[in-house]
């Protein structure tokens, strides 16, 4: 099952540097594998949550100033 959450007022910190003023949007993606948990004798299928696969998509302004997006994210 895949879901996406759009964050309206995120605080973004990378390596102790706050780049919140450079972020225009943030989307959190979550994908959880569905695992079958049906046992012998069950009368219906049962499912449980498996491993998760998560990612964050940031849209940022490019800034080459010291301690801004380029200096923070290039490493």
C-alpha beads as a LAMMPS data file, in Angstrom:
LAMMPS data file: protein, C-alpha beads

75 atoms
74 bonds

1 atom types
1 bond types

-500.0 500.0 xlo xhi
-500.0 500.0 ylo yhi
-500.0 500.0 zlo zhi

Masses

1 110.0

Atoms # bond

1 1 1 0.000 0.000 0.000
2 1 1 1.492 3.302 -1.080
3 1 1 0.683 6.663 0.446
4 1 1 2.033 10.187 0.025
5 1 1 1.817 13.032 2.500
6 1 1 2.365 16.637 1.453
7 1 1 3.843 18.664 4.294
8 1 1 2.606 22.264 4.397
9 1 1 5.068 23.745 6.901
10 1 1 8.127 21.477 7.141
11 1 1 11.298 22.201 9.084
12 1 1 14.271 20.888 7.101
13 1 1 17.628 20.414 8.788
14 1 1 20.554 18.713 7.012
15 1 1 23.800 18.095 8.917
16 1 1 22.733 20.614 11.601
17 1 1 22.113 23.312 8.964
18 1 1 18.576 24.704 8.797
19 1 1 17.560 25.113 5.119
20 1 1 13.846 25.568 5.816
21 1 1 13.834 29.008 4.154
22 1 1 15.081 27.400 0.899
23 1 1 12.467 24.589 0.736
24 1 1 9.343 25.237 -1.365
25 1 1 7.682 21.841 -0.909
26 1 1 8.186 18.522 0.855
27 1 1 6.457 15.222 0.098
28 1 1 6.863 12.097 2.238
29 1 1 6.298 8.795 0.374
30 1 1 5.573 5.593 2.305
31 1 1 5.308 2.114 0.785
32 1 1 4.557 -0.858 3.060
33 1 1 4.626 -4.411 1.758
34 1 1 1.481 -6.429 2.395
35 1 1 2.276 -9.902 3.772
36 1 1 -0.117 -12.828 3.959
37 1 1 -0.691 -14.017 7.538
38 1 1 -3.297 -16.716 6.847
39 1 1 -2.951 -19.910 8.884
40 1 1 -4.218 -23.400 8.258
41 1 1 -7.878 -23.545 9.238
42 1 1 -8.622 -19.837 8.691
43 1 1 -11.833 -19.150 6.811
44 1 1 -10.598 -15.910 5.189
45 1 1 -7.335 -14.351 4.053
46 1 1 -5.427 -12.352 6.681
47 1 1 -2.736 -9.787 5.947
48 1 1 -0.178 -7.921 8.034
49 1 1 2.201 -5.039 7.365
50 1 1 5.677 -5.978 6.211
51 1 1 8.787 -3.913 5.606
52 1 1 8.469 -0.235 4.782
53 1 1 10.148 1.749 2.021
54 1 1 10.154 5.491 2.743
55 1 1 11.453 8.529 0.895
56 1 1 11.264 12.306 1.114
57 1 1 11.072 14.539 -1.959
58 1 1 12.208 18.133 -1.402
59 1 1 11.923 21.010 -3.831
60 1 1 14.499 23.648 -2.931
61 1 1 15.780 26.962 -4.222
62 1 1 19.378 26.783 -5.418
63 1 1 21.687 29.062 -3.453
64 1 1 25.475 29.141 -3.689
65 1 1 25.971 31.262 -0.551
66 1 1 27.879 29.823 2.412
67 1 1 25.797 27.450 4.588
68 1 1 22.939 27.380 2.056
69 1 1 21.641 24.582 -0.178
70 1 1 24.665 24.018 -2.464
71 1 1 27.237 23.965 0.346
72 1 1 24.999 21.762 2.516
73 1 1 23.833 19.213 -0.075
74 1 1 26.929 18.835 -2.321
75 1 1 28.661 16.530 0.158

Bonds

1 1 1 2
2 1 2 3
3 1 3 4
4 1 4 5
5 1 5 6
6 1 6 7
7 1 7 8
8 1 8 9
9 1 9 10
10 1 10 11
11 1 11 12
12 1 12 13
13 1 13 14
14 1 14 15
15 1 15 16
16 1 16 17
17 1 17 18
18 1 18 19
19 1 19 20
20 1 20 21
21 1 21 22
22 1 22 23
23 1 23 24
24 1 24 25
25 1 25 26
26 1 26 27
27 1 27 28
28 1 28 29
29 1 29 30
30 1 30 31
31 1 31 32
32 1 32 33
33 1 33 34
34 1 34 35
35 1 35 36
36 1 36 37
37 1 37 38
38 1 38 39
39 1 39 40
40 1 40 41
41 1 41 42
42 1 42 43
43 1 43 44
44 1 44 45
45 1 45 46
46 1 46 47
47 1 47 48
48 1 48 49
49 1 49 50
50 1 50 51
51 1 51 52
52 1 52 53
53 1 53 54
54 1 54 55
55 1 55 56
56 1 56 57
57 1 57 58
58 1 58 59
59 1 59 60
60 1 60 61
61 1 61 62
62 1 62 63
63 1 63 64
64 1 64 65
65 1 65 66
66 1 66 67
67 1 67 68
68 1 68 69
69 1 69 70
70 1 70 71
71 1 71 72
72 1 72 73
73 1 73 74
74 1 74 75
